[in-house]
Amino acid sequence: ACEAPLLLAAGQCRESCPDWQFETELDGQRICKACDSSCGKCFGTGTNCTACRKTAHILDDGVCKHWTDGCSEGKYANEDRLCVPCDPALGCKACNRQGTACTSCLEEKFFWKGVCSDACPLRTYPPAAGNKCLKCALDSCWTCEGSAKNCTSCEARKNLLLDENECVRSCPSRKYAVDGTCQRCDLSC
């Protein structure tokens, strides 16, 4: 038995536990017990890691796991191999190694070029399944819907008009422009 404030570690009285052990109590005696084999350091229990033993591991909420398993949702592994939250303003499900751009979004958000938002940006449209925005087929198409070739509006500053899902400089014969779209003339015209 060791006198307070010392504790028992591997049969010796010590002031503190070595890195790979944690402090606990057994029959009123302060003792050191081994951390989980994946932990380089732990606290409170053997499975609450504060550092990982192997360099191929990352620390995620007290658990050491192989880096290929990745961090839990909304986190990334920093240069110290700690899983830390992505920037909350980004709305990421996963982000890059700096935490500055998304690599995927939460289900209710749409993904385009590292950014998650409530809607797809101009010149893109939401897919039928998933949440990665897709590019409209025509550069002159401001918005499209359902498919890349289904243009629903044209870039106004280029004075383009929408005619049957395409952007045109002027309406074809037997059509006239109304609010940026080409409308068919009445059959009597």
C-alpha positions in Angstrom: 0.0 0.0 0.0 1.1 3.5 -0.7 0.7 6.5 1.5 -1.4 9.4 0.2 -0.9 11.3 -2.1 1.1 8.5 -3.8 -0.5 5.7 -5.9 0.4 2.2 -6.8 1.7 1.5 -10.3 3.3 -1.8 -11.2 4.2 -2.6 -7.6 5.8 0.8 -7.0 4.5 4.0 -5.2 4.5 6.9 -7.6 3.2 10.5 -7.8 1.4 9.9 -11.0 0.5 7.2 -13.5 2.6 6.7 -16.6 1.1 7.9 -20.0 -0.3 4.4 -20.9 -2.2 4.1 -17.6 -5.0 5.9 -15.8 -5.7 6.6 -12.1 -8.5 4.7 -10.4 -9.3 3.3 -6.9 -9.4 -0.3 -5.7 -10.3 -1.1 -2.1 -9.6 2.5 -1.0 -6.1 2.5 -2.6 -5.3 4.8 -5.5 -3.8 2.7 -8.3 -2.8 2.8 -11.9 -4.5 0.6 -14.5 -3.6 0.0 -18.1 -5.3 2.1 -20.9 -6.9 0.3 -23.9 -4.1 -1.0 -26.2 -5.0 1.7 -28.8 -4.5 4.5 -26.3 -1.2 6.3 -25.8 -2.8 8.2 -22.9 -6.2 7.9 -21.3 -8.2 9.5 -18.5 -10.9 8.3 -16.1 -11.3 4.9 -17.8 -9.1 2.7 -19.9 -11.1 3.3 -23.0 -11.3 7.2 -22.8 -8.2 7.9 -24.9 -6.6 11.4 -24.8 -3.9 10.4 -27.3 -3.4 7.4 -29.6 -0.5 5.0 -29.5 -0.1 4.4 -33.2 0.7 7.1 -35.7 -1.9 5.6 -38.2 -4.7 6.4 -35.7 -6.8 9.4 -35.1 -8.6 10.4 -31.9 -12.3 10.9 -32.2 -14.4 11.6 -29.0 -12.0 9.6 -26.8 -11.7 6.6 -29.2 -8.5 5.8 -31.3 -9.3 4.5 -34.7 -7.5 3.9 -37.9 -7.3 7.1 -40.1 -8.9 5.3 -43.0 -12.1 5.0 -40.9 -12.3 8.8 -40.8 -13.8 11.0 -38.2 -17.4 11.0 -37.1 -19.9 13.1 -39.0 -19.2 16.9 -39.2 -15.5 16.5 -38.1 -12.1 16.3 -39.7 -8.7 15.1 -38.5 -6.3 18.0 -37.9 -2.5 17.9 -38.2 -2.4 16.6 -34.5 -4.6 13.6 -35.6 -7.5 14.9 -33.5 -11.0 14.9 -34.9 -12.3 18.4 -34.6 -15.6 19.9 -35.8 -15.8 21.4 -39.3 -16.7 25.1 -39.5 -20.4 25.0 -38.4 -21.3 27.8 -40.8 -20.5 25.5 -43.7 -23.2 22.9 -42.9 -20.9 20.0 -43.7 -21.4 16.3 -43.2 -17.7 15.9 -43.9 -15.0 18.5 -44.7 -11.4 18.8 -46.0 -8.4 18.4 -43.8 -8.4 22.1 -43.0 -12.1 22.2 -42.1 -12.6 25.1 -44.5 -14.6 23.4 -47.3 -17.2 20.6 -47.4 -16.6 17.3 -49.1 -20.2 16.3 -48.5 -23.3 17.9 -46.9 -26.0 17.1 -44.4 -29.0 15.6 -46.0 -31.1 18.8 -46.0 -28.3 20.8 -47.7 -27.1 20.9 -51.4 -23.4 20.5 -52.3 -21.6 22.5 -55.0 -17.8 23.2 -55.1 -17.1 22.7 -51.4 -20.1 24.6 -50.2 -23.3 23.4 -48.7 -26.4 25.6 -49.0 -30.2 25.5 -48.9 -30.5 25.5 -52.7 -28.3 24.8 -55.7 -26.6 28.0 -57.0 -27.4 29.6 -60.4 -26.4 27.5 -63.5 -26.9 24.2 -61.5 -29.9 22.1 -60.4 -30.7 19.5 -57.7 -30.4 15.9 -58.8 -33.4 13.5 -58.6 -31.5 11.5 -55.9 -28.7 12.7 -53.6 -27.7 16.3 -52.8 -24.8 17.2 -55.1 -25.9 20.0 -57.5 -25.4 19.3 -61.2 -24.3 21.8 -63.8 -26.8 23.0 -66.4 -25.7 22.0 -70.0 -25.8 25.5 -71.5 -23.6 28.3 -70.1 -26.3 30.8 -71.1 -28.9 28.9 -68.9 -29.4 30.7 -65.6 -31.5 27.9 -64.1 -32.5 24.5 -65.2 -34.7 21.8 -63.7 -34.9 18.0 -63.8 -32.1 17.6 -66.4 -29.0 19.6 -67.6 -30.8 20.4 -70.9 -34.1 21.6 -69.4 -33.4 25.3 -69.1 -36.0 27.2 -67.1 -34.5 30.8 -67.3 -31.7 32.6 -69.1 -29.1 35.1 -68.1 -31.0 38.4 -68.2 -27.9 40.7 -68.5 -27.0 39.0 -71.8 -30.5 39.9 -73.1 -31.3 36.2 -73.8 -34.8 34.8 -74.0 -36.1 31.4 -73.1 -37.6 29.4 -76.0 -38.6 25.8 -75.4 -35.8 25.2 -72.7 -33.1 27.0 -74.7 -31.7 30.5 -74.5 -31.9 32.5 -77.7 -31.0 36.1 -78.7 -34.4 36.6 -80.3 -37.7 34.7 -80.6 -38.1 32.7 -83.8 -40.9 33.5 -86.3 -44.5 33.2 -85.0 -43.3 33.9 -81.4 -42.9 37.1 -79.4 -41.1 38.0 -76.1 -42.9 38.3 -72.8 -41.0 38.5 -69.5 -37.9 36.9 -70.9 -39.7 34.0 -72.6 -40.8 33.4 -76.1 -44.6 32.9 -76.5 -46.4 31.6 -79.5 -48.5 34.0 -81.5 -52.1 33.5 -81.8 -53.0 31.2 -84.7 -54.8 34.1 -86.3 -51.5 36.1 -86.7 
